[in-house]
């Protein structure tokens, strides 16, 4: 079995030497522009592992979303999350799609947990290949209330992150989030449930696209990302139609009312609805992918 570390150790070392990523996240550096020197390293890994038949469909939907972003509307991408190469695969296939694919990919700002920056220099280097706004994940923050200093730090980082988000989201950029908040781990079904914070994003944005990911070139294992198993596979990424965030919220509220669930947690209901739509897309996407597997 090959791991990310054993199969691509030379590339990992190269990325680390070129990294300019800060070792510690502060209020002053939550917004981090992509390091273009490192992107080819990620592309090389993806190119090595993707099999013929890999590609992106629904490109016209991404073009539609990008046009809305360029007109000043705030736009979201919500991706399924199965591995720490999901963004790399999405970005690579988008840039290879032709047309405005390169321009669209360059417009993306990913919301990233601070663990990607602080825990491991290799992972930090890889994360820096893409423009991102770094946050203190709610799952971690909620467990810190007894550590007053770290809790205060986390809140300060998130306030700065939300300020950066507000500044960037109407400047022709597309903001990418993983609504599950973490990659799916088969031994822990809760990792495929949407997080409540998705509600705040959708409520404050104009439009969104959901993106399904089928096929895995990096299979999660317990432990560090660098210990995840690398495999060659056909990956198919599908972008759904542009959706009005306001209309989607209204639909969720109407469904709750119709089923007598007004008293339920509406934030979680919204997150669950997003994940249900992504699951439908994933099932359909797997049927599409089968056509390209030899």
C-alpha positions as CSV (number, residue, x, y, z in Angstrom):
1,X,0.0,0.0,0.0
2,X,1.3,3.4,-1.0
3,X,0.6,6.4,1.2
4,X,0.8,10.1,0.2
5,X,4.1,10.3,2.0
6,X,5.7,7.2,0.6
7,X,4.6,7.8,-3.0
8,X,5.2,11.5,-3.3
9,X,7.9,12.2,-0.7
10,X,10.1,14.2,-3.2
11,X,7.2,16.4,-4.1
12,X,6.3,17.0,-0.5
13,X,9.8,18.1,0.3
14,X,9.8,20.4,-2.7
15,X,6.5,22.0,-1.6
16,X,7.8,22.5,2.0
17,X,10.9,24.4,0.7
18,X,8.7,26.7,-1.4
19,X,6.1,27.3,1.3
20,X,5.6,30.8,2.7
21,X,2.6,29.7,4.8
22,X,2.7,31.2,8.4
23,X,3.3,28.7,11.2
24,X,0.7,30.3,13.4
25,X,-2.7,31.7,12.5
26,X,-3.4,35.2,13.8
27,X,-6.1,37.8,13.3
28,X,-3.7,39.5,10.8
29,X,-3.2,36.6,8.5
30,X,-6.5,34.8,8.2
31,X,-6.7,35.8,4.5
32,X,-4.0,34.0,2.6
33,X,-3.4,34.3,-1.2
34,X,-2.4,31.2,-3.2
35,X,1.2,30.4,-3.6
36,X,1.4,29.7,-7.3
37,X,4.8,28.0,-7.0
38,X,3.2,25.2,-5.1
39,X,0.2,24.5,-7.3
40,X,2.2,22.5,-9.8
41,X,3.2,20.1,-7.0
42,X,-0.5,19.3,-6.3
43,X,-1.2,19.1,-10.0
44,X,1.6,16.5,-10.4
45,X,0.1,14.3,-7.7
46,X,-3.4,14.6,-9.2
47,X,-2.1,13.9,-12.7
48,X,-0.3,10.8,-11.5
49,X,-3.4,9.4,-9.8
50,X,-6.3,10.3,-12.1
51,X,-7.2,7.7,-14.6
52,X,-8.5,8.4,-18.2
53,X,-12.2,9.2,-18.1
54,X,-11.8,11.6,-15.2
55,X,-13.4,15.0,-15.8
56,X,-15.9,17.6,-14.7
57,X,-19.5,18.0,-15.9
58,X,-22.0,20.8,-15.3
59,X,-19.3,23.3,-16.3
60,X,-22.0,25.7,-17.7
61,X,-23.4,25.9,-14.1
62,X,-20.0,27.1,-12.8
63,X,-19.8,29.6,-15.7
64,X,-23.2,30.9,-14.7
65,X,-22.2,31.2,-11.0
66,X,-19.0,33.0,-12.0
67,X,-20.9,35.5,-14.2
68,X,-23.1,36.3,-11.2
69,X,-20.0,36.7,-9.0
70,X,-18.4,39.1,-11.6
71,X,-21.6,41.2,-11.5
72,X,-21.1,41.7,-7.7
73,X,-23.3,39.0,-6.4
74,X,-22.0,36.8,-3.5
75,X,-21.6,33.2,-4.6
76,X,-20.9,29.9,-2.8
77,X,-19.6,26.5,-3.8
78,X,-20.6,23.7,-1.5
79,X,-18.4,20.6,-2.1
80,X,-18.7,17.0,-0.9
81,X,-15.7,16.1,1.2
82,X,-14.1,12.7,1.1
83,X,-10.4,13.4,1.1
84,X,-7.9,16.2,1.6
85,X,-7.3,16.2,-2.2
86,X,-10.9,17.1,-3.0
87,X,-10.0,20.7,-3.6
88,X,-7.0,19.7,-5.7
89,X,-9.0,17.4,-7.9
90,X,-11.8,20.0,-8.3
91,X,-9.3,22.8,-9.1
92,X,-7.3,20.7,-11.5
93,X,-10.3,19.4,-13.5
94,X,-11.9,22.9,-13.6
95,X,-8.7,24.4,-15.0
96,X,-8.5,21.5,-17.6
97,X,-12.1,22.1,-18.7
98,X,-11.1,24.9,-21.0
99,X,-13.1,28.1,-21.6
100,X,-13.1,30.2,-18.5
101,X,-12.1,27.3,-16.3
102,X,-8.7,28.8,-15.3
103,X,-10.3,32.1,-14.5
104,X,-13.1,30.5,-12.4
105,X,-10.6,28.4,-10.5
106,X,-8.5,31.4,-9.7
107,X,-11.5,33.2,-8.3
108,X,-12.1,30.6,-5.7
109,X,-11.5,31.3,-2.0
110,X,-11.7,28.2,0.2
111,X,-12.7,28.4,3.9
112,X,-10.1,26.3,5.6
113,X,-9.7,25.1,9.2
114,X,-6.5,26.3,11.0
115,X,-5.3,22.8,11.5
116,X,-4.3,22.7,7.8
117,X,-1.9,25.6,8.6
118,X,-0.6,24.8,12.0
119,X,-0.3,21.1,12.5
120,X,2.1,19.9,9.8
121,X,4.5,21.8,7.5
122,X,3.8,19.6,4.5
123,X,0.0,19.9,4.8
124,X,0.4,23.6,5.4
125,X,2.5,23.9,2.2
126,X,-0.1,22.0,0.2
127,X,-3.0,24.1,1.6
128,X,-1.2,27.3,0.6
129,X,-1.5,26.3,-3.1
130,X,-5.0,27.8,-3.0
131,X,-6.4,31.1,-1.8
132,X,-8.1,30.6,1.5
133,X,-9.7,32.3,4.6
134,X,-8.6,30.4,7.7
135,X,-11.1,29.8,10.5
136,X,-11.1,28.2,13.9
137,X,-13.6,25.3,13.3
138,X,-16.6,25.3,15.6
139,X,-16.1,21.7,16.5
140,X,-12.8,22.7,18.1
141,X,-13.9,26.0,19.5
142,X,-16.8,24.5,21.4
143,X,-14.5,22.3,23.4
144,X,-12.3,25.1,24.5
145,X,-14.4,27.0,27.0
146,X,-12.3,25.9,29.9
147,X,-9.2,27.2,28.1
148,X,-10.1,30.9,28.2
149,X,-7.0,32.2,26.4
150,X,-7.4,29.7,23.4
151,X,-11.1,30.3,23.4
152,X,-10.6,34.0,23.1
153,X,-8.0,33.5,20.4
154,X,-10.4,31.3,18.4
155,X,-13.1,33.9,18.6
156,X,-10.7,36.6,17.5
157,X,-9.6,34.6,14.5
158,X,-13.2,33.9,13.5
159,X,-14.2,37.5,13.8
160,X,-11.2,38.5,11.5
161,X,-12.1,35.7,9.1
162,X,-15.7,36.9,8.8
163,X,-14.5,40.4,8.2
164,X,-12.2,39.1,5.4
165,X,-15.1,37.1,4.0
166,X,-17.4,40.2,3.9
167,X,-14.6,42.1,2.2
168,X,-14.0,39.5,-0.5
169,X,-17.3,38.0,-1.3
170,X,-18.6,40.7,-3.6
171,X,-15.4,41.3,-5.5
172,X,-15.9,38.7,-8.2
173,X,-14.7,35.8,-6.0
174,X,-16.4,32.5,-5.3
175,X,-16.3,31.2,-1.8
176,X,-15.9,27.4,-1.4
177,X,-17.0,25.6,1.8
178,X,-17.3,21.9,2.7
179,X,-20.7,21.7,4.4
180,X,-19.8,18.6,6.4
181,X,-16.9,20.6,8.0
182,X,-14.6,17.6,7.7
183,X,-13.8,14.8,5.3
184,X,-16.0,11.7,5.5
185,X,-14.6,8.8,7.6
186,X,-16.6,5.6,7.0
187,X,-16.0,4.4,10.6
188,X,-17.7,7.7,11.9
189,X,-21.1,8.4,10.2
190,X,-21.3,11.7,12.0
191,X,-18.6,13.1,9.7
192,X,-21.1,13.1,6.8
193,X,-23.6,15.3,8.6
194,X,-23.7,19.0,7.7
195,X,-22.6,21.5,10.3
196,X,-25.0,24.2,11.6
197,X,-22.6,27.0,10.5
198,X,-23.6,26.3,6.9
199,X,-26.8,28.2,7.7
200,X,-24.9,31.5,8.3
201,X,-23.1,31.2,5.0
202,X,-26.2,30.5,2.9
203,X,-28.2,33.2,4.7
204,X,-25.6,35.8,3.9
205,X,-24.9,34.9,0.2
206,X,-26.9,35.4,-2.9
207,X,-26.3,32.2,-5.0
208,X,-24.8,28.8,-4.6
209,X,-23.8,25.6,-6.5
210,X,-23.5,22.2,-5.0
211,X,-20.6,20.0,-6.2
212,X,-20.5,16.2,-6.0
213,X,-17.2,14.2,-6.1
214,X,-17.1,10.6,-7.2
215,X,-14.0,8.5,-7.3
216,X,-11.2,8.7,-4.7
217,X,-7.4,9.0,-5.3
218,X,-6.8,9.5,-1.6
219,X,-8.4,7.1,0.8
220,X,-8.7,8.4,4.4
221,X,-7.0,6.3,7.1
222,X,-6.8,6.9,10.8
223,X,-3.9,9.2,11.5
224,X,-2.2,12.0,9.6
225,X,-3.2,13.1,6.0
226,X,0.2,12.1,4.8
227,X,-0.6,8.5,5.9
228,X,-3.7,8.3,3.7
229,X,-3.6,5.7,1.0
230,X,-3.1,6.9,-2.6
231,X,-4.8,5.0,-5.4
232,X,-5.4,5.5,-9.1
233,X,-9.0,6.1,-9.9
234,X,-11.5,7.7,-12.3
235,X,-12.8,10.9,-10.7
236,X,-15.9,12.6,-11.9
237,X,-16.8,16.0,-10.4
238,X,-20.3,17.3,-11.0
239,X,-21.5,20.9,-10.6
240,X,-25.3,21.4,-10.0
241,X,-27.4,24.3,-11.2
242,X,-27.1,27.7,-9.7
243,X,-29.5,28.1,-6.8
244,X,-30.8,31.2,-5.1
245,X,-29.8,31.0,-1.4
246,X,-32.9,32.8,-0.3
247,X,-35.2,30.5,-2.2
248,X,-33.4,27.4,-0.8
249,X,-33.8,28.8,2.7
250,X,-37.5,29.5,2.0
251,X,-38.0,25.9,0.8
252,X,-36.4,24.4,3.9
253,X,-38.6,26.6,6.1
254,X,-41.7,25.6,4.1
255,X,-40.8,21.9,4.4
256,X,-40.4,22.3,8.2
257,X,-43.8,24.0,8.4
258,X,-45.5,21.4,6.2
259,X,-44.2,18.6,8.5
260,X,-44.9,20.4,11.8
261,X,-41.2,20.9,12.6
262,X,-41.1,24.6,13.2
263,X,-39.7,24.1,16.7
264,X,-36.8,22.0,15.4
265,X,-33.3,23.4,14.9
266,X,-33.6,25.3,11.6
267,X,-29.9,25.7,11.2
268,X,-29.3,22.0,11.4
269,X,-32.4,21.4,9.1
270,X,-30.8,23.6,6.5
271,X,-27.4,21.8,6.8
272,X,-29.2,18.4,6.6
273,X,-31.1,19.6,3.4
274,X,-27.8,20.5,1.8
275,X,-26.3,17.2,2.6
276,X,-29.4,15.4,1.3
277,X,-29.1,17.2,-2.0
278,X,-25.4,16.4,-2.3
279,X,-26.1,12.7,-1.5
280,X,-28.6,12.6,-4.4
281,X,-26.0,14.2,-6.7
282,X,-23.4,11.7,-5.5
283,X,-25.6,8.7,-6.3
284,X,-26.3,10.1,-9.8
285,X,-22.7,10.9,-10.2
286,X,-21.6,7.4,-9.4
287,X,-23.9,6.1,-12.2
288,X,-22.2,8.5,-14.6
289,X,-18.7,7.5,-13.4
290,X,-19.4,3.8,-14.1
291,X,-19.6,4.7,-17.8
292,X,-15.9,5.7,-17.7
293,X,-14.5,2.8,-15.7
294,X,-12.8,0.2,-17.9
